[in-house]
């Protein structure tokens, strides 16, 4: 083997060694990434915004793959967990579904009754009252006599909403009254159920006022009834 051949062999060996070094470097990088990321598991994220207290279903979420070590312990990996659940807070589009984002759908408690009434969609609901919310039920009445002032009364404070039905078109007898209404179902005790039934039958209007989450105190007796004369 002459000197030129020896140089060729040496260069070939150096090339092989460099290639092996580069390959080893790639394996080290891949191993480092795998050690940091690890295996992937299935998770779910919201397809769009979901309002608080809205009933949850599998159709509202899409499947994604997430590195297992990056997934929190509260992340939901089985959509069966959504059965009979409602959103606890607003879920933004793209939010990763977690167990602390929802609670059980409200049900009747001992001593409660279920009652549903139609509420004007334009003035009484406005799309913001959902299952699980609390509302004040307000009725307006004409005076018993012509000289008596009309008044509005909070007939039930902190009424718990069990469900909100679909928007329904109403037949109007004389062109008055709401064109559309929504059936709202409440969980109430016996006395409050009677108050709501009375208001639906005899009040000029029945409206709902959404109560801020976490509010448990009821309006004072002096604030439950209002007349225009009271502002003078």
C-alpha positions as CSV (number, residue, x, y, z in Angstrom):
1,X,0.0,0.0,0.0
2,X,1.5,3.2,-1.1
3,X,1.3,6.6,0.7
4,X,-1.6,7.8,-1.3
5,X,-3.7,4.7,-0.5
6,X,-2.8,5.0,3.2
7,X,-4.1,8.6,3.2
8,X,-7.3,7.5,1.5
9,X,-7.9,4.8,4.1
10,X,-7.2,7.2,6.9
11,X,-9.6,9.8,5.5
12,X,-12.2,7.1,5.1
13,X,-11.8,6.0,8.7
14,X,-12.1,9.7,9.8
15,X,-15.3,10.1,7.8
16,X,-16.8,7.0,9.4
17,X,-15.8,8.2,12.9
18,X,-17.4,11.6,12.2
19,X,-20.6,10.0,11.0
20,X,-20.7,7.8,14.0
21,X,-20.2,10.8,16.3
22,X,-22.9,12.8,14.6
23,X,-25.3,9.8,14.9
24,X,-24.5,9.5,18.5
25,X,-25.2,13.2,19.0
26,X,-28.6,12.8,17.4
27,X,-29.4,9.9,19.7
28,X,-28.4,11.9,22.7
29,X,-30.6,14.8,21.6
30,X,-33.6,12.5,20.9
31,X,-33.1,10.8,24.3
32,X,-33.0,14.1,26.0
33,X,-36.2,15.3,24.4
34,X,-37.9,12.0,25.2
35,X,-36.8,12.3,28.8
36,X,-38.3,15.8,29.0
37,X,-41.5,15.1,27.1
38,X,-42.2,11.4,27.6
39,X,-45.1,9.4,26.1
40,X,-48.3,11.1,25.0
41,X,-51.8,10.6,26.2
42,X,-55.3,11.7,25.1
43,X,-56.9,14.8,26.5
44,X,-59.7,17.1,25.5
45,X,-60.1,20.8,24.8
46,X,-63.1,23.0,24.2
47,X,-64.1,23.6,20.6
48,X,-65.6,26.9,21.5
49,X,-66.6,29.2,24.4
50,X,-68.9,27.5,26.9
51,X,-71.0,29.6,29.3
52,X,-71.0,29.0,33.0
53,X,-73.7,26.6,34.3
54,X,-74.2,25.2,30.8
55,X,-74.9,21.5,30.4
56,X,-71.7,19.7,29.1
57,X,-71.6,17.1,26.3
58,X,-68.9,15.2,24.4
59,X,-69.7,17.2,21.2
60,X,-68.4,20.4,22.8
61,X,-64.8,19.0,23.0
62,X,-62.2,17.7,20.6
63,X,-59.5,15.0,21.2
64,X,-55.8,16.1,21.4
65,X,-52.5,14.4,22.3
66,X,-50.6,15.8,25.2
67,X,-47.2,14.7,26.7
68,X,-48.2,12.7,29.8
69,X,-45.7,14.5,32.1
70,X,-47.2,17.9,31.1
71,X,-50.8,16.8,31.9
72,X,-52.2,17.9,35.3
73,X,-53.7,15.3,37.7
74,X,-57.1,17.0,37.2
75,X,-57.1,16.7,33.4
76,X,-60.0,14.7,32.0
77,X,-59.1,11.8,29.8
78,X,-62.6,10.2,29.6
79,X,-65.6,12.2,28.3
80,X,-67.9,9.9,30.2
81,X,-67.1,12.1,33.2
82,X,-69.3,14.8,31.7
83,X,-72.6,12.9,32.2
84,X,-75.1,15.1,34.1
85,X,-72.5,17.8,34.6
86,X,-72.6,21.6,34.0
87,X,-69.7,24.1,33.6
88,X,-68.7,25.8,36.8
89,X,-67.1,28.8,35.1
90,X,-66.7,30.1,31.5
91,X,-64.7,27.7,29.4
92,X,-62.8,29.5,26.7
93,X,-62.2,28.0,23.3
94,X,-59.1,25.8,23.5
95,X,-59.2,25.3,27.2
96,X,-58.0,21.9,28.4
97,X,-60.8,20.1,30.1
98,X,-60.2,19.5,33.8
99,X,-62.2,18.0,36.6
100,X,-62.4,21.2,38.6
101,X,-64.2,23.0,35.7
102,X,-67.5,21.3,36.2
103,X,-70.0,20.1,38.8
104,X,-73.0,18.0,39.1
105,X,-76.2,19.2,37.4
106,X,-78.5,20.7,40.0
107,X,-81.2,18.4,41.3
108,X,-84.2,18.7,43.6
109,X,-83.3,18.7,47.3
110,X,-85.5,17.3,50.1
111,X,-88.5,19.7,50.6
112,X,-88.2,21.3,47.1
113,X,-90.6,21.2,44.3
114,X,-90.0,21.8,40.6
115,X,-92.0,24.5,38.8
116,X,-91.6,25.9,35.3
117,X,-92.9,29.2,34.0
118,X,-92.5,31.1,30.7
119,X,-90.3,34.1,30.9
120,X,-90.1,36.9,28.2
121,X,-86.9,36.1,26.2
122,X,-86.2,39.8,25.6
123,X,-86.5,41.3,29.1
124,X,-86.3,38.3,31.4
125,X,-83.5,36.0,30.2
126,X,-81.3,37.6,27.5
127,X,-79.4,34.4,27.1
128,X,-77.5,34.8,30.4
129,X,-79.5,32.7,32.8
130,X,-78.5,29.0,32.7
131,X,-78.9,25.9,34.8
132,X,-77.5,26.2,38.2
133,X,-77.8,30.0,38.3
134,X,-79.6,31.9,41.1
135,X,-82.1,34.6,40.3
136,X,-84.5,37.0,42.0
137,X,-88.0,36.5,40.6
138,X,-89.7,39.9,40.3
139,X,-93.4,40.5,39.5
140,X,-95.1,43.8,38.7
141,X,-98.8,44.3,39.8
142,X,-101.3,47.1,39.2
143,X,-102.8,48.8,42.2
144,X,-105.9,47.1,43.7
145,X,-107.7,50.5,43.1
146,X,-107.2,53.1,40.5
147,X,-105.8,55.4,43.1
148,X,-103.3,52.7,44.3
149,X,-99.8,52.8,42.8
150,X,-98.5,50.0,40.7
151,X,-95.7,48.1,42.4
152,X,-92.9,45.6,41.7
153,X,-92.2,42.8,44.2
154,X,-89.4,40.4,44.6
155,X,-91.6,37.4,45.2
156,X,-88.7,34.9,45.5
157,X,-85.1,35.7,46.3
158,X,-82.2,33.5,45.2
159,X,-84.4,31.1,43.3
160,X,-82.3,28.1,42.0
161,X,-82.6,27.5,38.3
162,X,-82.8,23.8,37.4
163,X,-83.0,24.2,33.6
164,X,-83.6,26.6,30.7
165,X,-85.8,25.4,27.8
166,X,-85.8,26.3,24.2
167,X,-87.0,29.6,22.8
168,X,-90.7,29.4,22.0
169,X,-92.8,31.7,19.8
170,X,-96.0,32.9,21.5
171,X,-99.4,33.6,20.1
172,X,-100.4,37.2,20.9
173,X,-104.1,38.0,21.3
174,X,-104.0,41.7,20.6
175,X,-100.5,42.5,19.5
176,X,-99.4,43.0,23.1
177,X,-97.1,40.9,25.2
178,X,-93.9,39.1,24.4
179,X,-93.4,37.5,21.0
180,X,-91.0,34.8,22.3
181,X,-90.5,33.2,25.7
182,X,-88.3,30.7,27.4
183,X,-89.5,28.1,29.9
184,X,-87.4,28.3,33.1
185,X,-87.6,25.5,35.7
186,X,-87.0,26.3,39.3
187,X,-86.4,24.3,42.5
188,X,-88.4,26.0,45.2
189,X,-90.0,25.2,48.5
190,X,-93.8,25.0,48.8
191,X,-94.4,28.6,49.7
192,X,-92.2,30.0,47.0
193,X,-93.8,27.7,44.5
194,X,-97.2,29.2,45.4
195,X,-95.8,32.7,45.1
196,X,-94.5,32.0,41.6
197,X,-97.7,30.4,40.5
198,X,-99.7,33.4,41.8
199,X,-97.4,35.8,40.0
200,X,-97.6,34.0,36.7
201,X,-101.4,34.1,36.9
202,X,-102.1,37.6,38.2
203,X,-99.0,39.8,37.7
204,X,-98.6,42.1,34.7
205,X,-95.1,40.9,34.1
206,X,-92.7,38.4,35.7
207,X,-89.0,39.0,35.2
208,X,-85.8,37.5,36.4
209,X,-82.7,39.3,37.8
210,X,-79.5,37.3,37.8
211,X,-77.8,37.1,41.2
212,X,-74.0,37.2,41.3
213,X,-72.4,33.8,42.0
214,X,-71.7,33.3,45.7
215,X,-74.5,35.6,46.9
216,X,-76.6,34.0,49.5
217,X,-78.1,36.9,51.3
218,X,-81.6,38.0,50.4
219,X,-82.8,41.6,49.9
220,X,-84.0,43.3,53.1
221,X,-87.8,43.4,53.6
222,X,-87.8,47.1,52.7
223,X,-86.1,46.4,49.4
224,X,-88.5,43.6,48.3
225,X,-91.3,45.9,47.3
226,X,-91.0,49.1,45.1
227,X,-93.4,51.8,44.1
228,X,-92.7,55.0,42.3
229,X,-94.0,57.0,45.3
230,X,-91.3,55.4,47.4
231,X,-88.7,57.4,45.4
232,X,-90.2,60.8,46.3
